[in-house]
Amino acid sequence: MNEYLVVIEGSGDSFSAFAPDLPGCVVAGDSPEEVEQLMAEAVALHIESLRSHGESVPEPQRAARYVAI
């Protein structure tokens, strides 16, 4: 099982998310929780589509950390 970094952006009632290791895998929604759930589904579908088309599935390469200042 791989874990892909998902970046969530937005505020109010407009959010989006993308997976840097999976170009083109993006979603939009009304809350961070909604886009997190949608991304879980989108990543799975994106990988399934890559495999069904005989394309390689990129290994997760990105990571994120918070730095306290």
Secondary structure, 3 states (H helix, E strand, C coil): CCCCCCEEEEECCEEEEECCCCCCCEEEECCHHHHHHHHHHHHHHHHHHHHHCCCCCCCCCCCCCCCCC
